[in-house]
Amino acid sequence: MSVLDMRRFRSILALCLVLVATLLVSCGSPTPVAKGPLYSDIQLTQIQKSAADIQELRDRLIELPPMIQANKWVDVGTFIHGPLGELRAKMARLSRTLVPEAQASAAKAAKDVFGHLNAIDEAAQAQDIQKALRNYNEALKDFDAFFKVIPG
């Protein structure tokens, strides 16, 4: 083999190696990245404590239907503004501590719960039993939606 043939051979060999390396790199799959836990133990403890406080208020909602059916409208308004008065702030605060994927759902559910409580208050002022009970049931559904996105 002459020197010229040897140079061509090396050039072709180098080109083949570059093509093979390019093919291997482009066809290779990326290394999967392991994801850590979404919440730390401290965050989970705080979330669960906040959720328990909100659950206690949700459990107290059962006091509303007897007041509504007995036409105790002043008591209904007092209950909504009294014991349930902190509910909106607590639910909003808890929503902000969640991962972004859950924040939007939790915030919407919290807003819906508060909207139904406002509607119950309006129904109490208008002394409308049907509207009050309908919004009571909707508030319970929205509470359930809120708790579905809370990590357990």
MIMI-366436 format. One record per atom (N, C-alpha, C): x, y, z. Coordinates in pm, whole numbers, plus 32768, in hexadecimal, padded with zeros to 4 digits. Layout:
REM MIMI-366436
XYZ...
This chain:
REM MIMI-366436
80547F8B80008000800080008058807C8000802F80D67FB2807C81527FAC805081AF801C809B8218802F807F827A80977FF982BD807D7FDC82D780007F5F83177FDC7EE782BE7FFD7EF6823E7FE17E8B81E080017E7781D580997EE681DA80E17EE181D281727E97824A81AD7EAE82C281787E6B833A81A97DD48331818D7DB0830381167D2182F480F67CE0828F81537D248223816C7CEF81BC81C57CD681F482517D37824082867D27827D830A7CB282E0830B7CA4833082A27C38839182997BB0834B82977BA882E182497B2A829682417B0D825282C77B75821C83077B6581DC83887B38824183F17B7382B983F17B4D832284507ABC834C84387A94835A83BA7A0B8380839879A9831583C879CC829883B67976822A83E57968822C847D79D3824484C379CF824B8555797782BF8584798083318542792C83A5856578998383854F787A834284DE77F0831D84C177B982BA852778088258854C77DE81F585AF77C9823786387823828D865F781682D386DF779A832C86E0778283718671770B83C78667768C83748670768A8305862D761682AC862F75FC827886BC7665824F87007656821A87897623828587EA765882FC87DD762F83688837759F8390881C7579839B879E74F283C9877E74878360879A74A982E287927448827887A97443824B883A749F8275888874A0824E891474318293896173F8825189C4738E828F8A1473CE82D78A8B738F83438AB673C7838A8B2873BC83368BA77414834F8C01741383078C7F739C83378CD1734982DC8D0172D783078D52730883498DD372C483B38DF672E783FC8E70728483D78EDC72B783A88F49725F83838FB7722B84018FFA71A783FF9013716B847290577163845190EB717D84B5913B717384A691CA70E384B691F770C984AD9275704284BF92A770138550928D6F91855F92796F5A85E3925C6F5E863F92D66F508605934C6F4D865393C76FB18618942B6FEC866E947A7042863D94E56FE9860E9558702485C995B86FD7859A962A6F9C860F96796FE8867A96856FB786F196CD6F41872E96846F4C873995FF6EDD877195B16E60871A95BD6E71869795B56DFF863D95C16DBC864B96496E0C865A96B16DD4866B97376D8386EC973F6DB9875897086D7187D897096CF287D096B66CFA879196426C84878495EB6C19873296316C4086C596706BDE867096B46B9F86B7972C6BED870997736BB5875597E36B5087BC97B16B73880397476B178865970D6A9A882296D86AAC87B096976A3A8766966069DE873696D06A18870E974169C786E197B36974875597EB69AF87CD97F269648842982068EF886097C4690888569742689E886F96DF6835880196E66860878796FB68028716970667A5872A977E67D9875E97EC678687799861671887DD983F673B884597F466D788A697CB66738868976B66A488149711664987CF96B565E887769702661A8732976865C486DC97BA6557872C9801657487A7981F651187FC986264A2882A980664B5881B9783644C8843972563CA87F8973D63D28783977B635A8734979562F8877F97F0632987E7983162D388389888627688929837629588AA97BA62468907976961BA88D4974261A9885C970C6124883396DF60B6883D974960CD881397C760628824982A603C88B7984060A08910983D6083899F984D603189D397D7605689A5975E601089D296E65F8089A096E95F6E892197085EE788E797095E8F892297775ECD895197E35E81898F98505E708A26983A5E9B8A5797C55E918AE697A45ED98B3F980A5F488B0F983E5F998B5F989B60028BAA98485FD38C0C97FC60268C50979A60948CA497DA60798CDE984B60E08D2C989061528CCF98BD612C8C5A98EF61908BF7991961E48BC698A261A28BB5982F61EA8B8A97B662548BF19792622C8C71978D628B8CDC976C62FB8CE697D262D78CDA9851633C8CE398BB639F8C6F98B2636C8BF8989363C28B83988664238B92981263F28BC497A164488BD5972C64B48C3D9746648F8CAA978664F18D14979F65458CFB981B65148CA89875655C8C8C98F165BE8C1998E165938B9F990665EE8B2C990066298B12987565DC8B2C980C660E8B11978566548B8B9749665E8BF6979466998C719761672A8C65973667768C0F977668058BFE9756681C8B9996E667B38B5896BC67C08AEB965C68048B1595DB67DB8B8695A368148BB1952368AB8BC7952F68D48C0C959869638C2895AA69B28BA695BE697C8B4A960C69C28ACC962669D08A7895A769658A739559696A8A2494DE69C98A63947969C88AE7946F6A228B2C94126AB48B18943D6ACE8B2194BD6B568B1094F06B888A8394D46B338A2194EA6B5A899694D06B708980943B6B1C89BA93E86B2B89AB93566BB389DC93276BE28A4A93606C628A8393366CDA8A2D935D6CC989D193BA6D39897D93E46D4788FF938E6CE888E993366CEA887092E36D44888192696D668812922A6DB3881891AE6D5F885D91446D9F889D90E26D5388EA907E6CE3889C90396CF6881C90226C8F87CD8FDF6C0F87C690326C1C87C790B56BA887BB910D6B72884491396BC588AB91326B9B893091616B1E8963911B6B1A895890976AAA898F904B6A27894A90716A2A88C6907B69B1887B909E6983889B912B69E188A1918769BD88BF92126987894C921F69C689AC91DC69998A3791E3690D8A4591A868F289FF913A686D8A0690FC680389CB915A68228959919467C3891991F067AA8971926A681389B0929E68038A0A931167AB8A8192ED67C18AB8927767708B28924966DE8AFE923966C88A86920466408A5491F365FB8A3E927966438A0892DB660A89F5936265DE8A7B939866368ADE938E66168B6293C3659F8B9F937965998B8992F665278BBC92A864A48B7F92D764A58AFE92F6642B8ABD932664068AED93B2646A8B069406644B8B3D948A640F8BC8947E64418C18942264058C9C940963768C8E93D9635E8C2B938162D68C14934F62798BE693BF62AC8B98941C625B8B6E949062398BEA94E4629B8C4194F562838CBC954062198D1294FB62218D1E947661BB8D69942B61338D26943961308CA2943460B28C58944460788C7094CF60CF8C7A953260A08C9595BA605F8D2095C2609C8D80958060628E07957F5FDD8E0A95365FD18DB794CC5F548DB194805EF48D4794B95F208CFF951D5ED38C93955C5EA68C2B94F55F068C0194A15EED8BA294365F2A8B1B945C5ED68AC1948C5F058A3E94BA5F4489ED94495F0489EA93D65F35899993665FC089C693385FD28A48932A60548A7D92FE60BF8A5D9367609C8A6B93E560FD8A509450612889BE945060C78963944660E888D49449613388A893CB610D88DF9358615288BE92DC61E588E892E461FF8960931662898990932162D58947938F628F891993F562CE88C7945D63058846941D62B2880493CC62DD8787938A635187A19329634C880F92E163B8883192846439884F92D1642E888F934364A488AC939564E7882B93C2649687C793E664CE8746940F651B8705939B64E2870D9322652786D492AD65AC871B929465AC879F92A3662787EB928D668F87CE92F9666087B5937366BE878C93DD6701870893B666B186AA938366E9862993596750863C92EB67328694928B679286B1921F681286EE92576805874392BC6879878192FB68D18717933E689386BD938968E0865993D2691C85EE937768EA85E092FD6924857E92A169B185A5927569CF862692726A54865192466AB6866592B96A86865393336ADD866193A86B2685DD93BF6BAB85DF93C76BF5856193DE6BD6852B94686BD084A994706BA8846B94EE6C1B842E9534
